[in-house]
């Protein structure tokens, strides 16, 4: 029985990881692509760091909007559905 659970746990972890990895289509972009979009005014940048991570950071992207992930329902309708958004956290 112990051997069964020993094998079941890694299998369950793989299934969970696989379901999350395909759950959403998220693109990764280069800093050059982001700069190009910013220069053309084609993007809104959202800083999605939480609480103290955001407030204590000395590194923030200029003109990025604060978007607290815990308050998603409060700010989600602020942006148009066809608007290009880039969220970042560090």
Rosetta constraint file for C-alpha pairs under 8 A:
AtomPair CA 1 CA 5 HARMONIC 6.61 0.50
AtomPair CA 2 CA 6 HARMONIC 6.07 0.50
AtomPair CA 3 CA 7 HARMONIC 6.27 0.50
AtomPair CA 4 CA 8 HARMONIC 6.00 0.50
AtomPair CA 5 CA 9 HARMONIC 6.07 0.50
AtomPair CA 6 CA 10 HARMONIC 7.45 0.50
AtomPair CA 7 CA 11 HARMONIC 6.56 0.50
AtomPair CA 8 CA 12 HARMONIC 6.05 0.50
AtomPair CA 9 CA 13 HARMONIC 6.21 0.50
AtomPair CA 10 CA 14 HARMONIC 6.20 0.50
AtomPair CA 11 CA 15 HARMONIC 6.36 0.50
AtomPair CA 12 CA 16 HARMONIC 6.22 0.50
AtomPair CA 13 CA 17 HARMONIC 6.12 0.50
AtomPair CA 14 CA 18 HARMONIC 6.02 0.50
AtomPair CA 15 CA 19 HARMONIC 6.17 0.50
AtomPair CA 16 CA 20 HARMONIC 6.40 0.50
AtomPair CA 17 CA 21 HARMONIC 6.04 0.50
AtomPair CA 18 CA 22 HARMONIC 6.44 0.50
AtomPair CA 19 CA 23 HARMONIC 6.05 0.50
AtomPair CA 20 CA 24 HARMONIC 7.70 0.50
AtomPair CA 29 CA 33 HARMONIC 6.28 0.50
AtomPair CA 29 CA 34 HARMONIC 6.91 0.50
AtomPair CA 30 CA 34 HARMONIC 6.42 0.50
AtomPair CA 31 CA 35 HARMONIC 6.06 0.50
AtomPair CA 32 CA 36 HARMONIC 6.14 0.50
AtomPair CA 33 CA 37 HARMONIC 6.29 0.50
AtomPair CA 34 CA 38 HARMONIC 6.12 0.50
AtomPair CA 35 CA 39 HARMONIC 6.00 0.50
AtomPair CA 36 CA 40 HARMONIC 6.28 0.50
AtomPair CA 37 CA 41 HARMONIC 6.06 0.50
AtomPair CA 37 CA 42 HARMONIC 5.02 0.50
AtomPair CA 37 CA 43 HARMONIC 5.81 0.50
AtomPair CA 38 CA 42 HARMONIC 6.09 0.50
AtomPair CA 38 CA 43 HARMONIC 5.93 0.50
AtomPair CA 38 CA 44 HARMONIC 7.94 0.50
AtomPair CA 42 CA 84 HARMONIC 6.78 0.50
AtomPair CA 43 CA 83 HARMONIC 7.18 0.50
AtomPair CA 43 CA 84 HARMONIC 4.99 0.50
AtomPair CA 43 CA 85 HARMONIC 5.73 0.50
AtomPair CA 43 CA 86 HARMONIC 7.01 0.50
AtomPair CA 44 CA 64 HARMONIC 7.15 0.50
AtomPair CA 44 CA 65 HARMONIC 7.71 0.50
AtomPair CA 44 CA 83 HARMONIC 7.65 0.50
AtomPair CA 44 CA 84 HARMONIC 6.35 0.50
AtomPair CA 44 CA 85 HARMONIC 4.98 0.50
AtomPair CA 44 CA 86 HARMONIC 6.30 0.50
AtomPair CA 45 CA 63 HARMONIC 7.50 0.50
AtomPair CA 45 CA 64 HARMONIC 4.80 0.50
AtomPair CA 45 CA 65 HARMONIC 6.19 0.50
AtomPair CA 45 CA 85 HARMONIC 5.88 0.50
AtomPair CA 45 CA 86 HARMONIC 4.82 0.50
AtomPair CA 45 CA 87 HARMONIC 5.95 0.50
AtomPair CA 45 CA 88 HARMONIC 7.67 0.50
AtomPair CA 46 CA 64 HARMONIC 5.37 0.50
AtomPair CA 46 CA 65 HARMONIC 4.79 0.50
AtomPair CA 46 CA 66 HARMONIC 5.82 0.50
AtomPair CA 46 CA 67 HARMONIC 5.71 0.50
AtomPair CA 46 CA 85 HARMONIC 7.02 0.50
AtomPair CA 46 CA 86 HARMONIC 5.99 0.50
AtomPair CA 46 CA 87 HARMONIC 4.65 0.50
AtomPair CA 46 CA 88 HARMONIC 6.41 0.50
AtomPair CA 47 CA 54 HARMONIC 7.97 0.50
AtomPair CA 47 CA 60 HARMONIC 7.95 0.50
AtomPair CA 47 CA 61 HARMONIC 7.97 0.50
AtomPair CA 47 CA 64 HARMONIC 6.08 0.50
AtomPair CA 47 CA 65 HARMONIC 5.93 0.50
AtomPair CA 47 CA 66 HARMONIC 5.02 0.50
AtomPair CA 47 CA 67 HARMONIC 5.64 0.50
AtomPair CA 47 CA 68 HARMONIC 7.69 0.50
AtomPair CA 47 CA 87 HARMONIC 5.85 0.50
AtomPair CA 47 CA 88 HARMONIC 5.28 0.50
AtomPair CA 47 CA 89 HARMONIC 6.14 0.50
AtomPair CA 48 CA 66 HARMONIC 6.63 0.50
AtomPair CA 48 CA 67 HARMONIC 5.05 0.50
AtomPair CA 48 CA 68 HARMONIC 5.48 0.50
AtomPair CA 48 CA 69 HARMONIC 5.90 0.50
AtomPair CA 48 CA 87 HARMONIC 6.05 0.50
AtomPair CA 48 CA 88 HARMONIC 5.66 0.50
AtomPair CA 48 CA 89 HARMONIC 5.34 0.50
AtomPair CA 49 CA 53 HARMONIC 5.94 0.50
AtomPair CA 49 CA 54 HARMONIC 5.20 0.50
AtomPair CA 49 CA 67 HARMONIC 7.67 0.50
AtomPair CA 49 CA 68 HARMONIC 6.60 0.50
AtomPair CA 49 CA 69 HARMONIC 7.43 0.50
AtomPair CA 49 CA 88 HARMONIC 7.33 0.50
AtomPair CA 49 CA 89 HARMONIC 4.85 0.50
AtomPair CA 49 CA 90 HARMONIC 6.88 0.50
AtomPair CA 50 CA 54 HARMONIC 5.78 0.50
AtomPair CA 50 CA 68 HARMONIC 5.92 0.50
AtomPair CA 50 CA 69 HARMONIC 6.82 0.50
AtomPair CA 50 CA 70 HARMONIC 7.74 0.50
AtomPair CA 51 CA 55 HARMONIC 6.23 0.50
AtomPair CA 51 CA 68 HARMONIC 7.56 0.50
AtomPair CA 52 CA 56 HARMONIC 5.60 0.50
AtomPair CA 52 CA 57 HARMONIC 8.00 0.50
AtomPair CA 53 CA 57 HARMONIC 6.15 0.50
AtomPair CA 60 CA 64 HARMONIC 7.52 0.50
AtomPair CA 67 CA 71 HARMONIC 7.49 0.50
AtomPair CA 67 CA 72 HARMONIC 7.34 0.50
AtomPair CA 67 CA 75 HARMONIC 7.16 0.50
AtomPair CA 68 CA 72 HARMONIC 6.65 0.50
AtomPair CA 71 CA 75 HARMONIC 6.81 0.50
AtomPair CA 72 CA 76 HARMONIC 5.61 0.50
AtomPair CA 73 CA 77 HARMONIC 7.79 0.50
AtomPair CA 75 CA 79 HARMONIC 7.83 0.50
AtomPair CA 79 CA 83 HARMONIC 6.65 0.50
